[in-house]
Amino acid sequence: MFDRVDSYLLDRFGKVPPRPQLPVIPLGVNTQDFAADPQLRAALRSENGWGEDDVVFLTVARLAPHVKFDPIPFFIALEAAQNQLGDKKKLHFVAFGIYADQHSEKVFIDAARKILKSVSFHHFDESQKQTVRKCLSGADVFAFPIDNLQESFGLAPVEAMSAGLPIIASDWDGLKETVTEEVGFRVQTLTTSGAQSIPEGVRYNKDAINYAQYSTNLSAQVEINLPEMTKAIIRLARNKGLRRKFGANGLKRAKSMYDWSVVIPQMQSFWKELSEIRTATSAKTLDLHPFAPPPMDYAARFPSQQMGADFVKCRACDENHTIRDLYVLRRYQDFSHPFEHVEVLERVFAAIKESGNGGADVKMISVQLRFNPVTVARCYVWLLKYGFIERTV
């Protein structure tokens, strides 16, 4: 983002101001507040009829698909994992938090009812006398499948690590720093490129869409690799020793890096440095003229990779749900400017399906359908996101 602003200022004024220093100090937690309690664990599992060998996946978040995460892909992965595990392990999913609105509640509940045929779904919040600590104590794995630009750090996984839980998270912006390979699995992500996300930037900055629709449309262009996520769920479900190893490492990491006892001294040192700078320099005023770049350009470092011209061929997968079913389930049609219309997604998928097991890349489908390659690329990410297509390599 700074490079883009510098380029603009250099072109307009012939010079650029010095960049600000941006030291990074993480947010902190009182790790002891989230310490696992065996009695709370036993109580929660008994109240819900979960066996000790059952595996409970928990997320703690503001339950809002438009600013946190779309639950549908994770539900698809959970159900696929349960089908592969069979009767050997029983999986449960717990969402702890407040639904942001009725729209969000409907997305979660309808999606769980439609997709989670073998996995039980539970929603708790403080009004039900279920504390965060009780849920963290009773769970076996913490899930944080973020696919939204609104989430750039994620304190919830640090709280989960404080409870000794292993983590499954998306490979996304700040999670790349907090969730290391020693504490859990980070699942690879894919987004459209900056150029492919221009419509959202233009519409949002012209007030044609509000922020909820802006972030929803961009979330639709983020894939968390479904096969990889399913595999991670299965590995943790089957391997109690691995869960304990990740959990112990996570607890150590939370205490050594994110406990307030470690973070506050960093802040105090920074405050001292700022005070020294203030006393040594005179105040200056700088008027900036911000502008709106393509949203996926300034978020280029968020995902593992972005959709490029050389993206691999993809082929159609077996359909457990129709495109229209999931499109309606996610309520994309409720917005006046959806990221793509369902008919376009269906045509792109049909063309990929016709290509057979060898698959087709974006250019091939663009030529075949005489569609703009940008449109096809956006459709590819969405189809990957919901498991309608898969990479051939």
Summary of the structure (lengths in Angstrom):
residues: 393
radius of gyration: 22.5
end to end distance: 32.8
largest distance: 70.2
contacts: 1265
relative contact order: 0.14
helix: 52%
strand: 12%
